[in-house]
Amino acid sequence: MTVDGLPGSILVVDDDPVNRALLRRSLQAQGHMVRTAENGARALEALAEESGDLILLDIVMPEMDGVAVLEQLKADPLRRHVPVIMISAVDDIDSVVRCIELGAEDYLPKPFDPVLLRARINAGLARKRLHDIEHARVRDVFARFVPEGIVDQVITLTGDGVRLGGALVEGTILFNDIRGFTSYAESHPPEEALDVLNRFLGVMSDVVLDHGGSHLGFRGDGMMAAFGAPIETADHADMALDAAREMVCERLPIFNAWMRENGVGDGFRMGVGICSGSFMAGNVGSERRLEYTAIGDAANVAARLEGMTKDTPHTVLLADSTRQALTRPPDDLAFVGEREVRGKQKPVRLWSIACGEDGPHSAERGR
């Protein structure tokens, strides 16, 4: 859809066949694509098939009037952004005010002034174009950190503006990190080290997104992810643990085999820390540069647990809060013990899974 002489898709809703024909002919002459509906029910059916760019909606119609149609449109998150211009031969200021309060863009009396009609339609199409541009920008932002399949759902829930701030959610945070990459980078050409790191992070990012997690950014040679945000889900802990298992048991061995086959190294080890609980999830930064992240105790503990894998024979460490949040506890979940975690007043009960590149609870050698 464009403006200034270029076509838009317009739905004309009017119970008078003469008015429909006149509007169709006039709008088509201006280059617009026009659909018509003779009543409110047919209009909603047409909009369910295609929202279009603008609606000319008669106020007075039998069965379902324009006000009722407008109410349903503005209550629908998928179609409330479509501009609606109300039309009526009735000089009823109360109906006009009611429609504007409900979200109508404008109002036109019958008979139509062609110059005014053209101006109002172009203004409505311009607003729709600006909305579509902003919607595309927002979609691009969210697509960077949430699974493709839920991008539109996230936008529907959050609206069409990416704003600073967030919400308190109950979910699970996962941190992972490569072991020994610093020494690897020192002994390999920079371009080779960067390519290896990008491949590793790309593989692990795909695992997060494939398991329904949100990618919260890279942290040096590791990454942070959230499960249960921005879309709440009851099995966030299971999703995070499943992702960790795939990272360690499947993707890491394949990645290391690729390194050896291509002569770029012997492979890496990694550590994964997982913690469930309440945290703030949302956008931080500035209006010009935003980053979706999670802040709170669960995020802090997950990061510390990932670091603690360096000093234990466990590739994956998860807090007891994650074990309690699991809806499908795995058979290989093993109790590690209680450990002091920096920033926590009491020791944290820790668990692990019987999975590692070199067998159950593999030791992280060569750190």
C-alpha positions in Angstrom: 0.0 0.0 0.0 1.3 3.5 -0.9 -0.2 7.0 -1.1 -0.1 10.0 -3.4 -1.7 8.5 -6.5 -0.6 4.9 -5.9 -3.1 2.3 -5.0 -4.4 1.2 -1.6 -6.8 -1.7 -0.7 -10.1 -0.2 0.5 -13.3 -1.8 1.8 -16.5 0.1 1.3 -19.3 -0.9 3.7 -22.7 0.6 2.9 -26.2 -0.9 2.7 -27.2 1.4 -0.2 -26.2 -0.2 -3.5 -26.1 3.1 -5.3 -23.6 4.5 -2.8 -21.5 1.4 -3.0 -21.4 1.7 -6.8 -20.5 5.4 -6.7 -17.7 4.9 -4.2 -16.3 1.9 -6.0 -16.3 3.8 -9.4 -14.7 6.9 -7.8 -12.0 5.0 -5.9 -11.1 2.7 -8.7 -10.7 5.8 -10.9 -8.1 7.0 -8.4 -6.3 3.7 -8.8 -7.4 2.0 -5.6 -8.3 -1.7 -5.2 -11.9 -1.7 -3.9 -14.0 -4.4 -2.2 -17.6 -3.8 -1.1 -19.9 -5.2 1.6 -23.6 -4.5 2.0 -23.8 -4.9 5.8 -21.8 -5.2 8.9 -21.7 -9.0 9.0 -20.4 -9.2 5.4 -17.8 -6.6 6.3 -16.4 -8.7 9.1 -16.3 -11.7 6.9 -14.4 -9.7 4.2 -12.0 -8.4 6.8 -11.3 -11.9 8.2 -10.0 -12.8 4.7 -8.0 -9.6 4.2 -7.7 -6.6 6.5 -6.8 -4.2 3.7 -5.5 -0.6 4.1 -8.6 1.4 4.9 -12.3 1.0 5.5 -15.2 3.3 4.6 -17.9 2.3 7.0 -21.5 3.5 7.0 -22.9 4.2 10.4 -26.6 3.4 9.8 -27.2 -0.2 8.6 -29.7 -2.9 9.4 -28.9 -5.8 11.6 -25.4 -4.7 12.5 -24.7 -1.0 12.3 -21.3 0.7 11.7 -20.7 1.4 15.4 -21.0 -2.3 16.3 -18.6 -3.2 13.4 -16.1 -0.5 14.6 -16.3 -1.9 18.2 -15.3 -5.3 17.0 -12.5 -4.1 14.8 -10.9 -2.0 17.5 -11.1 -4.9 19.9 -9.3 -7.2 17.5 -5.5 -6.8 17.9 -4.9 -8.0 14.4 -7.1 -5.4 12.7 -7.4 -2.5 15.1 -4.7 -0.6 13.2 -6.7 -0.4 10.0 -7.9 3.2 9.5 -11.7 3.5 9.5 -13.6 6.5 8.1 -17.2 6.6 9.1 -19.8 7.7 6.6 -23.5 8.6 7.1 -26.3 10.8 5.8 -27.6 11.3 9.3 -26.5 14.5 11.0 -26.0 12.8 14.4 -23.2 14.4 16.3 -23.6 11.8 19.1 -22.9 8.9 16.7 -19.9 10.8 15.3 -18.4 11.4 18.7 -19.0 7.8 19.7 -17.2 6.6 16.6 -14.2 8.9 17.1 -14.0 7.7 20.8 -14.0 4.1 19.6 -11.0 4.8 17.3 -12.4 5.9 14.0 -9.9 8.0 12.0 -12.4 10.4 10.6 -16.1 11.1 9.5 -17.6 12.0 6.2 -21.2 13.2 5.5 -23.3 12.1 2.6 -23.4 13.2 -0.2 -19.6 13.1 -0.6 -17.5 16.0 -1.6 -15.0 14.3 -4.0 -12.1 16.6 -3.0 -12.7 16.1 0.7 -13.1 12.3 0.2 -9.8 12.0 -1.7 -8.0 14.0 1.0 -9.4 12.0 3.9 -8.6 8.7 2.2 -5.0 9.8 1.4 -4.5 10.9 5.0 -5.8 7.5 6.2 -3.6 5.6 3.8 -0.6 7.6 4.9 -1.3 6.7 8.5 -1.6 3.1 7.5 1.7 3.2 5.7 3.5 4.7 8.7 2.0 1.9 10.9 3.2 -0.7 8.5 6.7 0.7 8.5 6.8 0.8 12.3 5.3 -2.7 12.4 8.1 -4.0 10.2 10.7 -2.4 12.3 9.3 -3.8 15.5 9.0 -7.3 13.9 12.7 -7.1 12.9 13.7 -6.2 16.5 11.8 -9.1 18.0 12.9 -11.5 15.4 16.5 -11.1 16.6 15.9 -12.8 19.9 12.6 -14.8 19.9 11.7 -17.9 17.8 10.3 -17.0 14.4 7.1 -18.9 15.2 6.1 -16.6 18.0 7.3 -13.2 16.7 3.8 -12.1 15.6 2.3 -13.4 18.9 4.8 -11.3 20.8 4.0 -8.2 18.7 0.3 -8.8 19.3 0.8 -8.9 23.1 3.2 -6.0 23.3 1.7 -3.7 20.7 3.4 -2.0 17.8 5.9 0.0 19.8 9.2 -1.2 21.2 9.5 0.7 24.4 12.0 0.8 27.3 11.0 -1.2 30.4 9.8 -4.7 31.0 7.6 -6.9 33.1 8.2 -9.3 36.0 7.9 -12.9 34.7 8.4 -16.4 36.1 10.8 -18.3 33.9 14.2 -19.9 33.5 17.6 -18.4 32.6 20.4 -20.3 30.8 24.0 -19.2 30.5 26.6 -21.1 28.4 30.2 -20.5 27.8 33.1 -22.1 25.8 36.0 -23.5 27.8 39.5 -22.5 26.7 38.6 -20.1 23.9 40.9 -17.3 25.2 44.0 -19.5 24.8 42.6 -20.8 21.5 42.3 -17.3 20.2 45.9 -16.5 21.2 47.3 -19.4 19.2 45.2 -19.1 16.1 44.8 -16.4 13.4 42.2 -13.8 14.4 40.0 -14.4 11.4 40.0 -18.1 12.0 39.2 -17.7 15.7 36.4 -15.3 15.0 34.9 -17.7 12.4 35.0 -20.6 14.8 33.4 -18.5 17.6 30.7 -17.3 15.2 29.9 -20.8 14.1 29.7 -22.0 17.7 27.5 -19.2 18.9 25.3 -19.6 15.8 24.8 -23.3 16.6 23.9 -22.7 20.2 21.6 -19.8 19.3 19.7 -22.1 17.0 19.3 -24.6 19.9 17.8 -21.9 22.1 15.3 -20.7 19.4 14.4 -24.3 18.4 13.4 -25.0 22.0 11.2 -21.9 22.3 13.7 -19.8 24.2 14.6 -16.1 23.7 18.1 -15.1 22.8 19.2 -12.4 25.2 22.6 -11.7 23.7 26.2 -12.9 23.6 28.4 -12.6 26.6 32.0 -12.8 25.3 32.4 -16.4 24.1 29.1 -17.4 25.6 25.4 -16.5 25.6 22.4 -15.8 27.7 18.9 -17.1 27.0 15.5 -17.0 28.7 12.6 -19.5 28.6 9.1 -18.3 29.6 9.7 -14.7 28.4 8.3 -12.8 26.7 5.7 -15.5 26.2 4.8 -17.2 29.4 4.8 -20.9 29.5 4.4 -23.5 32.2 7.2 -25.8 31.0 9.9 -23.1 30.8 12.3 -25.2 33.0 11.8 -28.3 30.8 12.5 -26.2 27.7 15.8 -24.8 29.2 17.0 -28.2 30.3 16.1 -29.8 26.9 18.1 -27.0 25.2 21.1 -27.6 27.5 21.0 -31.3 26.9 21.0 -30.8 23.1 23.8 -28.3 23.4 26.1 -30.6 25.4 25.1 -34.0 24.2 24.4 -33.4 20.5 25.6 -30.1 19.1 28.9 -29.8 20.9 30.2 -33.2 19.7 29.2 -32.4 16.1 30.8 -29.0 16.3 34.0 -30.4 17.7 34.1 -33.1 15.0 33.8 -30.3 12.4 36.8 -28.5 14.0 38.9 -31.6 13.8 37.9 -32.4 10.2 38.7 -28.9 9.1 42.0 -28.7 11.0 41.0 -25.7 13.0 41.4 -27.2 16.5 40.8 -30.2 18.7 37.4 -28.9 19.9 36.1 -27.2 23.0 34.3 -28.0 26.2 31.6 -25.9 27.6 29.7 -25.0 30.8 26.0 -24.4 31.2 24.2 -22.8 34.2 20.4 -22.8 34.6 18.2 -21.2 37.3 14.5 -20.6 37.5 12.6 -17.9 39.3 11.2 -14.4 39.0 13.1 -11.8 36.9 12.5 -8.6 35.0 12.4 -9.2 31.2 12.2 -6.3 28.8 14.0 -3.7 26.8 17.0 -1.8 28.2 19.2 0.8 26.6 18.0 3.9 24.8 15.3 4.8 22.3 18.0 4.5 19.5 19.5 1.3 20.6 17.5 -1.3 22.5 18.4 -4.7 23.9 16.0 -7.3 25.2 17.4 -8.8 28.4 16.6 -10.3 31.8 17.6 -8.8 35.2 17.2 -10.5 38.6 18.3 -13.1 41.0 17.6 -16.0 38.6 19.8 -14.4 35.9 22.6 -13.8 38.5 22.5 -17.3 39.8 22.5 -18.9 36.3 25.6 -16.9 35.4 27.4 -18.0 38.6 26.4 -21.6 38.1 27.9 -21.6 34.6 31.1 -20.3 36.1 31.1 -22.9 38.8 31.1 -25.7 36.2 34.8 -24.9 35.8 35.5 -26.3 39.3 33.2 -29.3 39.2 33.1 -32.5 37.1 29.7 -31.4 35.7 29.1 -29.7 32.3 25.6 -28.6 33.3 24.6 -27.2 36.7 21.0 -26.3 37.5 19.6 -24.8 40.7 17.0 -26.6 42.8 14.5 -23.9 41.7 14.8 -25.3 38.2 14.4 -28.9 39.4 11.2 -27.9 41.3 9.9 -26.1 38.2 10.3 -29.1 35.9 7.1 -30.7 34.7 8.9 -33.6 33.2 11.9 -34.5 35.5 14.3 -36.6 33.5 15.5 -40.0 34.8 19.2 -38.9 34.7 18.7 -35.9 37.0 21.4 -36.3 39.7 21.8 -34.3 42.9 25.3 -32.7 43.1 25.1 -31.2 46.6 24.8 -27.8 48.3 27.2 -25.2 47.2 27.9 -21.6 48.2 26.9 -19.2 45.4 28.3 -15.7 45.4 25.6 -13.3 46.3 23.4 -15.9 48.0 23.1 -16.0 51.8 22.3 -19.7 51.9 23.9 -22.6 50.0 22.1 -23.6 46.8 21.1 -27.1 46.1 22.5 -28.1 42.7 21.6 -30.8 40.2 23.1 -32.0 36.9 22.3 -34.4 34.1 24.2 -37.5 33.1 25.4 -36.1 29.8 28.7 -34.8 28.6 30.9 -35.2 25.5 33.0 -37.8 27.2 30.3 -39.6 29.1 28.2 -39.0 32.2 29.2 -36.0 34.3 32.4 -35.5 32.3 35.1 -33.5 34.0 36.0 -30.3 32.4 39.7 -31.0 31.7 42.1 -28.5 30.2 40.4 -25.4 31.5 
